Amino acid sequence: MRKIEDYAFIRQLKVLPFVEAIWLFGSRARGTNAERSDIDLAIVCPKANKEEWLIVEYIIQEADTLLHIDCVRFDKLAEDDRLRQNILEQKKILYERSKR
C-alpha cells in the first residue's frame, strides 16, 4: 500500500509558504483503514488568506489519487469542536514547518 507521504499532492502542499503543518487523522492514522479508505487531512495554515486556502483546495482536488480526500483547515476549528479534539488525539504528522 502506498504511503501518504509519497503522493505528489503532499509534496505540493509542503512547499506552500503559508502551510505550517499537515496532519493525517482518521482510520489511516489509527492504522485501521481498508485499502480504499479515504484520506483525512488537517492542514494548519493560520496566516493563509482566502485565495491561499483556495490553492490548497485546488491541490487536493487535483491530487494524484483516486481515493477520496477529506481536508479540514485545522486553525479554523473551534476550541471545543469534537473534530478538533479527535485530530489532536489521532494525528500522525506528515509535515511540520521548522520554526526559525
Backbone hydrogen bonds in HBPLUS format (Angstrom, degrees):
<---DONOR---> <-ACCEPTOR-->    atom                        ^
c    i                          cat <-CA-CA->   ^        H-A-AA   ^      H-
h    n   atom  resd res      DA  || num        DHA   H-A  angle D-A-AA Bond
n    s   type  num  typ     dist DA aas  dist angle  dist       angle   num
A0006-ASP N   A0003-LYS O   2.99 MM   3  5.48 153.3  2.06 112.6 120.8     1
A0007-TYR N   A0004-ILE O   3.18 MM   3  5.80 169.7  2.19 120.2 123.4     2
A0010-ILE N   A0007-TYR O   3.24 MM   3  5.62 135.5  2.45 104.9 115.3     3
A0012-GLN N   A0008-ALA O   2.88 MM   4  6.22 151.7  1.96 152.2 161.1     4
A0013-LEU N   A0009-PHE O   3.00 MM   4  6.21 150.6  2.08 140.7 147.7     5
A0014-LYS N   A0010-ILE O   3.00 MM   4  6.22 155.4  2.06 150.2 156.7     6
A0016-LEU N   A0013-LEU O   3.17 MM   3  5.53 156.9  2.22 110.4 117.5     7
A0019-VAL N   A0016-LEU O   3.13 MM   3  5.59 164.0  2.16 117.7 122.6     8
A0020-GLU N   A0044-VAL O   2.77 MM  24  5.46 153.9  1.83 160.7 168.7     9
A0097-ARG N   A0020-GLU O   2.78 MM  77  5.11 169.8  1.79 149.4 151.7    10
A0021-ALA N   A0044-VAL O   3.31 MM  23  4.95 146.9  2.42 133.1 133.8    11
A0044-VAL N   A0021-ALA O   2.92 MM  23  4.95 172.3  1.92 143.0 144.3    12
A0022-ILE N   A0095-TYR O   2.84 MM  73  5.01 155.7  1.90 140.1 141.9    13
A0094-LEU N   A0022-ILE O   2.90 MM  72  5.46 158.7  1.95 156.5 160.6    14
A0095-TYR N   A0022-ILE O   3.16 MM  73  5.01 143.8  2.29 145.3 142.6    15
A0023-TRP N   A0042-ALA O   2.87 MM  19  5.07 168.3  1.89 153.3 157.1    16
A0042-ALA N   A0023-TRP O   2.82 MM  19  5.07 159.1  1.86 149.8 155.8    17
A0024-LEU N   A0092-LYS O   2.87 MM  68  5.03 172.3  1.87 152.2 152.1    18
A0092-LYS N   A0024-LEU O   2.79 MM  68  5.03 147.4  1.89 145.9 155.1    19
A0025-PHE N   A0040-ASP O   3.02 MM  15  5.45 159.4  2.07 142.6 145.2    20
A0029-ALA N   A0026-GLY O   3.10 MM   3  5.46 125.0  2.41 106.6 120.0    21
A0030-ARG N   A0026-GLY O   3.00 MM   4  6.29 151.7  2.08 152.3 161.4    22
A0031-GLY N   A0027-SER O   2.88 MM   4  5.87 122.4  2.22 136.5 150.5    23
A0032-THR N   A0027-SER O   2.92 MM   5  4.98 143.1  2.06 147.6 150.7    24
A0037-SER N   A0034-ALA O   3.16 MM   3  5.13 169.7  2.17 110.4 111.5    25
A0039-ILE N   A0068-HIS O   2.86 MM  29  6.31 158.3  1.91 156.2 163.4    26
A0070-ASP N   A0039-ILE O   2.81 MM  31  6.09 156.6  1.87 151.4 159.4    27
A0041-LEU N   A0070-ASP O   2.77 MM  29  6.14 167.8  1.78 167.8 172.1    28
A0072-VAL N   A0041-LEU O   2.93 MM  31  6.37 156.4  1.98 154.3 161.4    29
A0043-ILE N   A0072-VAL O   2.86 MM  29  6.20 168.1  1.87 169.7 173.8    30
A0074-PHE N   A0043-ILE O   2.87 MM  31  5.64 138.6  2.05 135.2 147.2    31
A0048-ALA N   A0045-CYS O   3.11 MM   3  5.53 166.3  2.12 118.0 122.4    32
A0053-TRP N   A0049-ASN O   2.99 MM   4  6.28 157.8  2.04 155.2 161.6    33
A0054-LEU N   A0050-LYS O   3.00 MM   4  6.28 145.1  2.13 144.0 153.8    34
A0055-ILE N   A0051-GLU O   3.26 MM   4  6.65 137.2  2.46 137.5 147.8    35
A0055-ILE N   A0052-GLU O   3.05 MM   3  5.14 128.7  2.32  96.9 110.3    36
A0056-VAL N   A0052-GLU O   3.29 MM   4  6.77 152.1  2.38 145.3 151.7    37
A0057-GLU N   A0053-TRP O   2.97 MM   4  6.34 163.6  2.00 153.5 157.3    38
A0058-TYR N   A0054-LEU O   2.88 MM   4  6.07 151.7  1.96 143.8 151.5    39
A0059-ILE N   A0055-ILE O   2.97 MM   4  6.23 163.2  2.00 153.6 157.3    40
A0060-ILE N   A0056-VAL O   3.00 MM   4  6.28 160.9  2.04 154.5 159.9    41
A0061-GLN N   A0057-GLU O   2.88 MM   4  6.06 158.7  1.92 146.7 153.0    42
A0062-GLU N   A0058-TYR O   2.93 MM   4  6.13 148.6  2.03 150.4 158.2    43
A0063-ALA N   A0060-ILE O   3.19 MM   3  5.02 163.3  2.22 107.4 108.6    44
A0076-LYS N   A0073-ARG O   3.06 MM   3  5.70 160.6  2.10 119.6 125.9    45
A0077-LEU N   A0074-PHE O   3.05 MM   3  5.49 166.4  2.07 117.4 121.7    46
A0081-ASP N   A0078-ALA O   2.98 MM   3  5.10 165.5  2.00 113.4 116.7    47
A0084-ARG N   A0081-ASP O   3.09 MM   3  5.28 117.9  2.49  99.8 114.1    48
A0085-GLN N   A0081-ASP O   3.21 MM   4  6.64 156.5  2.27 149.8 155.8    49
A0086-ASN N   A0082-ARG O   2.89 MM   4  6.20 158.7  1.93 152.7 158.7    50
A0087-ILE N   A0083-LEU O   2.89 MM   4  6.14 160.0  1.93 154.1 159.1    51
A0088-LEU N   A0084-ARG O   3.01 MM   4  6.30 164.3  2.04 152.1 155.9    52
A0089-GLU N   A0085-GLN O   2.98 MM   4  6.19 149.3  2.08 147.2 155.7    53
A0090-GLN N   A0086-ASN O   2.93 MM   4  6.03 149.1  2.02 149.5 157.5    54
A0091-LYS N   A0087-ILE O   2.80 MM   4  5.30 146.1  1.92 154.6 158.3    55
